[in-house]
Amino acid sequence: MSRILILFAHPAFEKSRVHHQLLATIRGMQGVTVHDLYETYPDLNIDVRQEQGLLLQHDIILFQHPFYWYSAPAIIKQWQDLVLEHGWAYGRTGTALRGKRITNVISAGTKEEAYQADGWHQHSLTDFLLPFKQTATLCNMQYLAPFVVYGTHQMDTTGISEHAISYKQFLENLRDR
Ligand SMILES: Cc1cc2nc3c(=O)[nH]c(=O)nc-3n(C[C@H](O)[C@H](O)[C@H](O)COP(=O)(O)O)c2cc1C
């Protein structure tokens, strides 16, 4: 059984519809640790050793967040900048994360059709995630296919619940495979 660490980031969780339901549905899953970055570090003062320790205790890392300005909320960048240290995560002696798997769990306001070369955003969502993928490669990790919920602006509570169940299955597959 693989151990999964969810690094969760939502700067306005009290207003969240999608991530609120995703987290409620996976609550208490065996082998899954949910780590709420904004709750733990409201002033963005990240405890690097604590975060590195958590990474070492898990096999699969997931950044779970709403898609904001074609990327992630700010605390995820802060986390990357501070936690993925040279000589620890990358570089000649930086092998701490070697062999771990990583990806993003994202909700996007607009529909999947908009994330195409001839669509509104002119690029796929995978294109926008290139910095995450290449950061994983630099840190000797394998970047997996992301879990994406598209079209949240027009999604009702039934639709959100269906995606939450898919998310739980996604985690079960990762954990048990
Ligand atoms: C600051 C901000 C930036 C956003 N940028 C994007 C974006 O680039 N692409 C997109 O599809 N949706 C974008 N959205 C919509 C959010 O992704 C969407 O509201 C969110 O995923 C819904 O999840 P929640 O109910 O958990 O907040 C943005 C929303 C905000 C508030």
The ligand as an SDF file (V2000), in Angstrom:
LIG
                    3D

 31 33  0  0  0  0  0  0  0  0999 V2000
   -8.1490   34.2310   -8.3110 C   0  0  0  0  0  0  0  0  0  0  0  0
   -8.8400   33.2230   -9.1800 C   0  0  0  0  0  0  0  0  0  0  0  0
   -8.2270   32.8140  -10.3520 C   0  0  0  0  0  0  0  0  0  0  0  0
   -8.8360   31.8450  -11.1530 C   0  0  0  0  0  0  0  0  0  0  0  0
   -8.2040   31.4340  -12.2970 N   0  0  0  0  0  0  0  0  0  0  0  0
   -8.7670   30.4690  -13.0680 C   0  0  0  0  0  0  0  0  0  0  0  0
   -8.0920   29.9900  -14.2400 C   0  0  0  0  0  0  0  0  0  0  0  0
   -6.9890   30.4140  -14.5860 O   0  0  0  0  0  0  0  0  0  0  0  0
   -8.7110   29.0220  -14.9750 N   0  0  0  0  0  0  0  0  0  0  0  0
   -9.9270   28.4910  -14.6180 C   0  0  0  0  0  0  0  0  0  0  0  0
  -10.4120   27.5980  -15.3300 O   0  0  0  0  0  0  0  0  0  0  0  0
  -10.5710   28.9140  -13.4930 N   0  0  0  0  0  0  0  0  0  0  0  0
  -10.0180   29.8830  -12.7200 C   0  0  0  0  0  0  0  0  0  0  0  0
  -10.6540   30.3060  -11.5720 N   0  0  0  0  0  0  0  0  0  0  0  0
  -11.8830   29.5980  -11.1250 C   0  0  0  0  0  0  0  0  0  0  0  0
  -11.5410   28.5890  -10.0140 C   0  0  0  0  0  0  0  0  0  0  0  0
  -10.6240   27.6280  -10.4810 O   0  0  0  0  0  0  0  0  0  0  0  0
  -12.7970   27.8980   -9.4930 C   0  0  0  0  0  0  0  0  0  0  0  0
  -13.6320   28.8860   -8.9440 O   0  0  0  0  0  0  0  0  0  0  0  0
  -12.4800   26.8820   -8.4320 C   0  0  0  0  0  0  0  0  0  0  0  0
  -11.7670   25.8150   -9.0130 O   0  0  0  0  0  0  0  0  0  0  0  0
  -13.7260   26.3280   -7.7590 C   0  0  0  0  0  0  0  0  0  0  0  0
  -13.3200   25.5170   -6.6580 O   0  0  0  0  0  0  0  0  0  0  0  0
  -13.8450   25.8310   -5.1740 P   0  0  0  0  0  0  0  0  0  0  0  0
  -15.3430   25.7620   -5.1880 O   0  0  0  0  0  0  0  0  0  0  0  0
  -13.2430   24.7770   -4.2890 O   0  0  0  0  0  0  0  0  0  0  0  0
  -13.3450   27.2160   -4.8030 O   0  0  0  0  0  0  0  0  0  0  0  0
  -10.0870   31.2810  -10.7720 C   0  0  0  0  0  0  0  0  0  0  0  0
  -10.7150   31.7550   -9.6090 C   0  0  0  0  0  0  0  0  0  0  0  0
  -10.1010   32.7170   -8.8180 C   0  0  0  0  0  0  0  0  0  0  0  0
  -10.7920   33.1710   -7.5580 C   0  0  0  0  0  0  0  0  0  0  0  0
  1  2  1  0
  2  3  1  0
  2 30  2  0
  3  4  2  0
  4  5  1  0
  4 28  1  0
  5  6  2  0
  6  7  1  0
  6 13  1  0
  7  8  2  0
  7  9  1  0
  9 10  1  0
 10 11  2  0
 10 12  1  0
 12 13  2  0
 13 14  1  0
 14 15  1  0
 14 28  1  0
 15 16  1  0
 16 17  1  0
 16 18  1  0
 18 19  1  0
 18 20  1  0
 20 21  1  0
 20 22  1  0
 22 23  1  0
 23 24  1  0
 24 25  2  0
 24 26  1  0
 24 27  1  0
 28 29  2  0
 29 30  1  0
 30 31  1  0
M  END
$$$$
